[in-house]
């Protein structure tokens, strides 16, 4: 996942590791740094949320989990914040396209996190009959927090 405006690039290989690089304007990479999700910090947990898709049901979920801090971020950057341990949860409780989240999902998983449906089931890809839509998801920095019925 690249963010040229920030001069950053994140990448990961599931089962191996994840890392963040500085990216020059010419695309050259430097400063490789291993990244990892963090343990759930309890009342200090941080949610990374959408600026344009924040809903009442997202607010209700975060309140139930005791998450008070919010960070707004654009698109795939929310996954990157989870992967690097700067945030703890990214809920998207409305439909989105598989191709918008697949790279972020892989990055979070490579960094030690988990991405599930809101009901804590595995997220399934390849739904051509459903126009490749995912009905919603939650990205968790700490997989032990994904327990179900959210």
N, C-alpha and C positions, 0 to 999 in steps of 0.2 A: 504494500500500500504506500503510495508516494504522495507527499504533500509539498510540491515544489515551492509554493509560496512561503512555507515554513522552513524550507531547506532540509527536510527530513524524509527518510524512507525506512519503512519497517518491513521485515520479512521473517518468515519462520518455516520450519519443517516439522510437521506433527511427529512426535516421538523423538525429536532431536533437541531443538532449541529455537528461540526467537531472538532477533536482534534489531537494533535501531542504528541507522547511519546518518551522518550529515551528508547532504547532497549539494554539490556546487551547481551553479547555473548551467554549466556545460554537461551536467549529469554525472560527473565524477563523484564517487562515494569515498568517504573517509570516516574515521572515528567510530569504527564498529564497537557497539556496546551490547552485551547480552542483556535481555530484558526478561522479566518474569512477573506474573501476576502476584498479588499479595493476599495474605490471609485476611479474612473479614475482620475489620476493625471495630465491630460493634456499633456503638452510637456515633462513631466518627466516620462511618461509611459514606462514600461519595458516589452519587449517581451521575452518569453522563447522559444527557437527555437531548432530544431533538428540539431545535428552535421552531420547526414548522409542524411537528407531529406530536406535540405534547398534549395529552388528553387527561380527562378526569380520572379514568381508570388507571392511568400511569401514576398519577398523584396518590390515589388510594393504595396502590401496591406499595409505593415507597413509604407511605405513612405506616402501613402494616408491618413493614420490615424495619421501621425505626430509622429510615434514612432521611436526614435533614438537609445535607449539603447537595447542591446541584451544580453541575458544570454543563454549560451549553457548548456544543461542538457541531461542526458540520459532518454530515454523512459518515464515511468510513473512519474518520478520526476518533469517533467514539469507541470503536473497537480497539484502536491503537492505544488509547488512554487506559483501557482495561488491561491490555497486554503488557504495558510498561509499568503497571502498578500505580498509576496516578488516579485511577477511579476503580470502583468495586462492582458496579452493576450498570448495565445498559438495557433497559426495557424498551421494547418496541412492540406494543400490543395491538397494532393494526397491520393489515397486509402490506407486504413489500415484495419486490421481485427477488428471486434467488440470486441473480447475478449482482445485485447491489450489496449482498451480504456475504457471499461465499468466501472471498479473500479475507475479510475481517474475521469470519468464523474460524478459518484455518489459522490465522495469526493468534487469536485468543487461545485456541486449543494448543498450539505449539508453545505458547508462553505459560501453560499450566492451567488455564481456565476452562470453562465449559459454556457451550451455547445450547439452549434447550427451547422447547415450546414453552408457552406460559404455564402449561400443566406439568412441566418437568420431564416431558418425553424427549427422546432424541429428535433433532431437527432433520427432516428428510428432504432431499433434493431430487429433482427430475420429474416434477409434477407437470408434465406437458398438458394433461387434460385440464388442469387448473391454471393454465397460462403461466406456469412457472412462478406462481405466487406462494409465499410463505405466509400463513395467517397471522403470524406474530412470533416473537422470540424474546428471550432474555439472555444476555451475555453476562456470565458470572466470573469475576476474578477468582473467587474461592469456590471450587466446585462443591464443597461440603454444604454450601448455603442453598443449593438448587432444589431442595427437598420436595416440592410439589404443591399443588392446589394454590397457585398464586393467581 
